[in-house]
Amino acid sequence: MINRTITRDYSAANDPVVRRRPIGLHVGTNEYVTTWGYDDTGRLSRVTGPGLPGNGVLYAYEDDSDLVAVTRSHRSALPQTARQEVHSDETAAPRTT
C-alpha cells in the first residue's frame, strides 16, 4: 500500500487579488507539484506541473467575460481553442454512444 499526503497551497491572506485562493498542490514530499497562476482580475491564467511544457498551459478569456476563449501551451504551434457554449434543444432526441 502506498500512502501519500496531498497538500493544497493557498495564496496569502493579504493578497489583493486572489486572497486565500488555491495556487497549487503537491503530493508527498514534492514528488508531484502543480502551480496555478491568476491574472489581475483573479481569473485562472496559467497551470504548471508534470506532463506540461515548462511554461505550463495559458488561459485567455473573451473580452469582458469569464468565458475561456483559448488555452495554449508554449510547445504547440497554434493555440488550441476551448470555447465553451451552452446549447439547449429540448426537442432533440437523446444520443447514446
C-alpha positions in Angstrom: 0.0 0.0 0.0 1.3 3.4 -0.9 0.5 6.3 1.5 0.9 9.9 0.2 -0.4 13.2 1.5 -1.9 15.7 -0.9 -1.4 19.2 0.3 -3.2 22.3 -1.3 -1.2 25.5 -1.4 -3.1 28.8 -0.9 -2.2 32.5 -1.6 -1.6 34.8 1.3 -4.5 36.2 3.3 -3.3 39.7 2.4 -3.1 39.1 -1.4 -5.0 41.9 -3.0 -6.3 39.9 -6.0 -6.6 36.2 -5.0 -6.8 36.2 -1.2 -6.6 32.7 0.2 -7.3 31.1 -3.3 -5.7 27.8 -4.2 -2.4 28.3 -6.0 -1.3 24.7 -6.4 -0.9 21.4 -4.8 1.8 18.9 -4.0 1.9 15.2 -3.3 4.1 13.7 -0.6 7.5 15.4 -0.3 7.2 17.4 -3.6 7.0 14.2 -5.7 4.3 15.9 -7.8 3.9 19.6 -7.8 1.4 21.9 -9.6 1.1 25.7 -9.5 -1.8 27.8 -10.6 -1.5 31.5 -11.6 -4.1 34.2 -11.8 -4.5 37.4 -13.8 -5.1 40.9 -12.4 -8.8 40.2 -12.1 -8.4 36.9 -10.3 -9.1 34.6 -13.2 -7.0 31.4 -13.7 -4.3 32.3 -16.2 -1.6 29.5 -16.0 -1.2 26.0 -14.8 2.2 24.3 -14.5 3.1 20.8 -13.4 4.3 17.4 -14.5 3.4 16.4 -18.1 3.0 20.1 -19.1 5.6 22.2 -21.0 8.0 24.2 -19.0 5.8 27.4 -19.1 2.7 25.4 -18.5 -0.7 26.0 -20.1 -2.0 29.5 -20.5 -5.7 30.6 -20.4 -7.1 33.6 -22.2 -10.7 34.9 -21.9 -13.3 36.6 -24.0 -13.4 40.3 -23.6 -15.5 41.5 -20.6 -16.2 37.8 -19.7 -15.1 34.9 -17.6 -15.6 32.6 -20.6 -12.4 30.8 -21.5 -11.6 31.6 -25.1 -8.2 29.9 -25.6 -5.9 27.5 -23.8 -2.4 27.3 -25.1 0.9 25.7 -24.3 4.2 27.1 -25.5 5.0 23.8 -27.0 2.1 23.9 -29.5 2.5 25.8 -32.8 -1.1 27.0 -32.8 -3.4 27.9 -29.9 -6.0 25.3 -29.0 -9.4 26.8 -28.8 -11.5 25.8 -25.9 -14.7 27.8 -26.3 -17.5 26.6 -24.1 -21.0 27.3 -25.3 -24.3 26.0 -23.8 -26.9 24.8 -26.3 -30.3 23.6 -25.3 -32.7 21.8 -27.6 -35.5 20.2 -25.7 -36.9 18.6 -28.9 -33.7 16.8 -29.7 -33.7 13.0 -29.1 -31.1 11.9 -26.6 -28.0 10.3 -28.1 -26.2 7.2 -26.9 -22.7 6.3 -27.7 
